[in-house]
């Protein structure tokens, strides 16, 4: 049986163990997915429309990991750019203070 892997933007990776389709879920119009970590331990339960924190859902563990690596690399680059900008602001004001 193929597993459907899931990667969250907080670094968690797991797989969809089960999808609940009980009467309550049917009434709500939203099934719930039970997620286990890679060791088979319970990780989370999410509604199928609650995807804002999900980076990847699919059958490839490598793609799940790659999506997480790409996401964190973008965060690191954004942080570096922010730090460069803040340093340039500091340098500008320090130079103004020295001139006065």
WOFENDA-V21357 format. One record per residue. N is the residue number from 1. NEAR is the number of other ideal C-beta (glycine too) atoms within 10 Angstrom. Layout:
BEGIN
n & near
N & NEAR
N & NEAR
END
This chain:
BEGIN
n & near
1 & 2
2 & 8
3 & 15
4 & 16
5 & 22
6 & 23
7 & 24
8 & 19
9 & 15
10 & 8
11 & 10
12 & 15
13 & 19
14 & 23
15 & 19
16 & 15
17 & 16
18 & 12
19 & 12
20 & 15
21 & 10
22 & 10
23 & 7
24 & 10
25 & 15
26 & 11
27 & 8
28 & 12
29 & 9
30 & 14
31 & 16
32 & 18
33 & 19
34 & 15
35 & 22
36 & 17
37 & 14
38 & 14
39 & 7
40 & 10
41 & 8
42 & 11
43 & 19
44 & 15
45 & 13
46 & 19
47 & 14
48 & 13
49 & 10
50 & 13
51 & 11
52 & 6
53 & 12
54 & 15
55 & 20
56 & 20
57 & 16
58 & 14
59 & 11
60 & 14
61 & 15
62 & 8
63 & 15
64 & 23
65 & 14
66 & 14
67 & 20
68 & 19
69 & 11
70 & 12
71 & 16
72 & 13
73 & 10
74 & 10
75 & 11
76 & 10
77 & 10
78 & 10
79 & 10
80 & 10
81 & 10
82 & 10
83 & 10
84 & 10
85 & 10
86 & 10
87 & 10
88 & 9
89 & 10
90 & 10
91 & 10
92 & 9
93 & 9
94 & 10
95 & 10
96 & 9
97 & 7
98 & 7
99 & 6
100 & 5
END
